[in-house]
Amino acid sequence: MPRPLAPPVFDTAAAYPQVAAARDALAAGDWPAMRAVVDAQDAHGRTVLVGGVEDAADAETFLRKVLAAQPDDPVAAAMLGAHLIRAGWRIRTAQRAQDVSREQFAQFFDHLRRAEQVLIEATARHPDDAAAWTQRVTSARGLQLGQAEARRRYDRLAARHPHHLPAQSSLLQQLCPKWSGTWEKAHDFTRECTAAAPPGAPNAVLIVEVHLEQAFDHGTLSAARAFLRGQQVRAAIHDAAQRSIWHPEFRHGWGWVRVRSTFALAFCLMQEWTSAAQQFAALGDLGDESMFGYFGDAVAQFQRFRDKAYAKGGQP
């Protein structure tokens, strides 16, 4: 009999204990402890931590107090910007623009403009700070500043951090048609990032992300499946897997849970159940919302696809 499956754990702290340490420091109002955790990470890790603790109660009040005392603190600025952006996006919701009320948009833009004020100064003081620039790529999209401005911000970041996946994923959203981009631009960007990344790097997941975005744009699940099973799309996703999750140099560093979760979803929709089951097995009890939320409740959908992958592809 197969072992019972625990619900997936989507909390980033389960995969990255540094997130729990940062949250504890923020909850305790211990800024030196927070800085010690963040400063020990690489650029990817700093960006995750900056965006991973912004929902803490009274975070805005505390972070503004830190900034008032230490105006040059890049972590406090980036974290405050991330907090405001996230709060604004919760108000806006993930609905299409036509389904968002005028009042929601007004509050959304207010939050993002306040974030911009903080982040513009942060990147002026610290032009090499990947976390702050990543937030500015996201805020450019929300404020509808256009393709050129979003790309300008990304290019400023990429000049110092050429393989920064969080910023690449954010810009990819901007390049999709739903944010006034084109599929040609979106695919060109993912190929550019994938080709430039080192062997075994996680960046090839961008190829999967853009194909999933285009698949879901077809409107129905059956049409999405048919698109992903097309010969050229399947070959592109397999090549992306060879460059990342199937490559011997792939490591479980920052972002690995999202990468494997995204590939697992793609393999399920492609009906490549053995490959999907392998990704779910590598995840263990961990998971990432990734794009599972496109079908409804992300946890329920993750479980549904995982159960089917194990039933058809084999459960370890």
C-alpha atoms as one frame of an Amber mdcrd trajectory, in Angstrom:
protein
   0.000   0.000   0.000   1.322   3.500  -0.779   2.146   5.619   2.260  -0.402
   8.319   3.185   0.611  11.702   1.820   0.853  14.709   4.080  -0.520  17.990
   2.741   2.185  20.013   1.025   3.946  22.641   3.099   4.052  25.897   1.144
   5.658  27.999   3.871   9.108  29.051   2.631  10.478  28.706   6.160  10.084
  24.924   5.903  12.599  24.822   3.068  14.792  27.721   4.118  15.341  28.015
   7.900  16.809  31.480   7.380  13.261  32.697   6.673  12.099  31.533  10.109
  15.103  33.193  11.738  14.373  36.468   9.951  10.702  36.342  10.908  11.597
  35.733  14.544  13.993  38.668  14.515  11.359  40.947  13.001   8.700  39.813
  15.464  11.105  40.527  18.327  12.038  43.924  16.929  15.671  42.798  16.860
  17.095  44.584  13.831  20.759  43.568  14.401  19.648  39.919  14.390  17.669
  40.508  11.216  20.635  42.108   9.482  22.898  39.239  10.561  20.580  36.706
   8.911  20.112  38.696   5.707  23.738  39.753   5.316  24.871  36.125   5.444
  22.971  35.295   2.222  23.758  35.689  -1.456  21.726  38.060  -3.648  18.991
  35.480  -4.285  18.692  34.706  -0.592  18.570  38.375   0.366  15.752  38.930
  -2.108  13.773  35.971  -0.752  14.217  37.160   2.835  13.259  40.729   1.976
  10.040  39.465   0.372   9.398  36.631   2.797   8.783  38.431   6.075   6.794
  41.433   4.904   3.460  40.165   6.265   4.527  40.433   9.902   2.200  42.443
  12.121   3.190  46.123  12.441   5.993  45.575   9.944   5.533  48.976   8.313
   5.712  50.871  11.606   8.800  48.992  12.721  10.624  49.285   9.386   9.922
  53.016   9.140  11.343  53.405  12.651  14.491  51.548  11.597  14.832  53.709
   8.483  14.338  56.896  10.477  17.249  55.901  12.693  19.349  54.419   9.870
  18.368  56.075   6.545  21.173  54.280   4.727  20.034  50.758   5.666  19.397
  48.894   2.365  17.657  45.920   3.971  15.124  48.019   5.856  14.340  50.010
   2.707  13.950  46.976   0.463  11.859  45.190   3.070   9.568  48.181   3.561
   9.143  48.477  -0.202   8.315  44.775  -0.440   5.815  45.078   2.414   3.980
  47.950   0.737   3.924  46.237  -2.654   2.612  42.998  -1.210  -0.053  44.818
   0.823  -1.125  46.722  -2.271  -1.336  43.581  -4.369  -3.507  41.885  -1.761
  -5.937  44.783  -2.103  -5.868  44.608  -5.896  -6.085  40.768  -5.889  -4.924
  38.613  -8.792  -8.074  39.262 -10.810  -7.987  40.633 -14.335  -8.130  44.435
 -14.483 -11.788  44.492 -15.537 -12.717  42.659 -12.323 -10.909  45.071  -9.959
 -12.907  47.995  -8.543 -11.899  51.644  -8.831 -11.395  51.823  -5.047  -9.175
  48.752  -5.099  -7.046  50.293  -7.826  -6.791  53.587  -5.919  -5.475  51.832
  -2.795  -3.231  49.580  -4.867  -1.576  52.515  -6.629  -1.218  54.401  -3.351
   0.698  51.510  -1.798   2.937  51.120  -4.835   3.693  54.841  -5.040   4.740
  54.833  -1.392   6.924  51.811  -2.084   8.489  53.628  -5.030   9.485  56.569
  -2.828  11.400  54.245  -0.532  12.909  52.065  -3.237  14.077  54.892  -5.500
  16.158  56.292  -2.653  17.377  52.810  -1.733  18.660  52.038  -5.228  20.228
  55.504  -5.495  22.158  54.872  -2.285  22.876  51.201  -3.086  22.816  50.685
  -6.879  24.048  47.109  -6.561  21.227  45.973  -4.229  19.415  43.176  -6.061
  16.574  42.947  -3.553  15.548  46.592  -3.948  15.848  46.497  -7.758  13.745
  43.335  -7.887  10.985  45.113  -5.991  11.248  48.030  -8.425  10.758  45.675
 -11.379   7.553  44.463  -9.729   6.324  47.943  -8.832   6.920  49.120 -12.413
   4.488  46.456 -13.586   1.853  47.349 -11.013   2.131  51.069 -11.716   1.833
  50.404 -15.453   5.053  52.256 -16.246   5.501  50.298 -19.462   7.769  47.709
 -20.998  10.741  50.006 -21.525  10.874  51.213 -17.929  10.497  47.710 -16.497
  13.294  46.470 -18.747  15.478  49.463 -17.826  15.149  48.577 -14.163  15.913
  44.935 -14.808  18.964  45.842 -16.891  20.317  47.999 -14.066  20.064  44.981
 -11.772  21.385  42.490 -14.329  24.519  44.565 -14.927  25.612  43.514 -11.425
  23.587  40.317 -10.961  23.160  38.764 -14.436  21.386  35.564 -13.347  19.041
  36.896 -10.668  16.041  34.594 -11.017  13.564  36.505  -8.808  13.914  39.606
 -10.980  13.795  37.540 -14.163  10.523  35.915 -13.099   9.077  39.321 -12.274
  10.068  40.836 -15.607   8.712  37.793 -17.427   5.253  38.641 -16.108   5.630
  42.144 -17.535   6.584  40.738 -20.940   3.479  38.532 -21.210   0.434  39.821
 -23.140  -1.642  40.164 -19.956   0.693  43.016 -18.974   0.840  44.550 -22.485
   3.763  42.441 -23.691   3.926  39.829 -26.435   4.644  36.127 -26.478   7.597
  36.792 -28.769   9.191  39.143 -26.219   8.468  36.772 -23.361   9.966  33.740
 -25.098  13.001  35.687 -26.316  13.710  36.825 -22.762  13.454  33.332 -21.254
  15.744  31.898 -23.914  18.222  34.722 -23.323  18.308  34.102 -19.564  18.524
  30.334 -19.923  21.351  30.423 -22.451  23.412  32.787 -20.310  22.996  30.882
 -17.028  25.623  28.368 -15.848  24.949  24.639 -16.317  22.650  23.312 -13.607
  21.371  26.764 -12.662  17.643  27.097 -11.899  17.049  29.833 -14.505  15.837
  27.409 -17.173  12.576  27.180 -15.228  11.700  30.448 -16.981  11.193  28.419
 -20.169   8.589  26.357 -18.333   6.944  29.400 -16.787   6.410  31.139 -20.115
   5.032  28.010 -21.769   2.636  27.482 -18.872   1.525  31.117 -19.105   0.859
  30.702 -22.815  -0.879  27.376 -22.280  -3.275  28.852 -19.702  -3.995  31.737
 -22.061  -5.787  29.214 -24.297  -8.720  29.387 -21.878  -9.441  25.739 -21.063
  -7.459  23.016 -19.344  -7.817  20.657 -22.305  -6.467  23.309 -24.678  -3.599
  24.016 -22.294  -2.707  20.327 -22.176  -2.781  20.071 -25.970  -0.499  23.109
 -26.280   2.051  21.709 -23.825   2.088  18.329 -25.564   3.015  19.919 -28.881
   6.327  18.661 -30.230   8.193  21.970 -30.078   6.910  22.903 -26.630   7.672
  19.474 -25.227  11.205  19.649 -26.651  11.743  23.103 -25.126  10.618  21.950
 -21.679  12.779  18.833 -21.859  15.770  20.980 -22.828  15.041  23.253 -19.859
  14.966  20.206 -17.574  18.289  18.986 -18.958  19.798  22.388 -18.171  18.417
  22.528 -14.624  16.616  19.830 -12.603  18.051  16.927 -14.629  21.552  18.378
 -14.705  24.110  16.869 -12.278  25.076  20.378 -11.111  21.533  21.301 -10.008
  21.497  22.097  -6.294  18.821  22.678  -3.677  19.734  26.317  -3.128  17.445
  29.328  -2.881  14.359  28.856  -5.038  14.701  25.120  -5.651  11.221  24.291
  -4.299   9.518  26.643  -6.740  11.619  25.309  -9.613  10.750  21.656  -8.979
   7.083  22.507  -8.306   6.824  24.334 -11.636   8.375  21.458 -13.550   6.110
  18.998 -11.709   3.015  20.892 -12.858   4.248  21.052 -16.443   5.000  17.338
 -16.535   1.534  16.576 -15.137  -0.166  18.631 -17.825   2.046  16.998 -20.449
   0.956  13.620 -18.984   4.568  12.641 -18.357   3.669  11.063 -15.062   6.987
   9.405 -14.219   8.861  12.686 -14.617   6.199  14.465 -12.565   6.355  11.841
  -9.811  10.136  12.222  -9.650   9.785  15.949  -9.004   7.142  15.451  -6.332
   9.353  12.817  -4.688  12.313  15.221  -4.674  10.077  17.805  -2.992   9.001
  15.445  -0.224   6.378  17.259   1.850   7.427  20.639   0.471   5.727  22.519
  -2.322   5.300  25.943  -3.833   2.125  27.559  -5.035   3.948  28.279  -8.286
   1.194  28.110 -10.903  -1.052  25.597  -9.155  -3.196  28.507  -7.985  -4.284
  29.122 -11.576  -6.725  26.220 -11.137  -8.200  27.310  -7.801  -6.968  26.527
  -4.300  -3.238  25.948  -4.732  -2.838  23.395  -1.920  -5.788  21.309  -3.123
  -4.594  21.420  -6.721  -1.040  20.507  -5.744  -2.347  17.489  -3.847  -4.614
  16.482  -6.734  -1.821  16.568  -9.285   0.633  14.871  -6.919  -1.795  12.027
  -6.198  -2.359  11.499  -9.916   1.381  11.597 -10.675   2.097   8.963  -8.041
  -0.826   6.806  -9.183   0.282   6.863 -12.824   4.024   7.404 -12.536   4.878
   5.447  -9.413   5.301   6.493  -5.802   8.673   6.012  -4.113
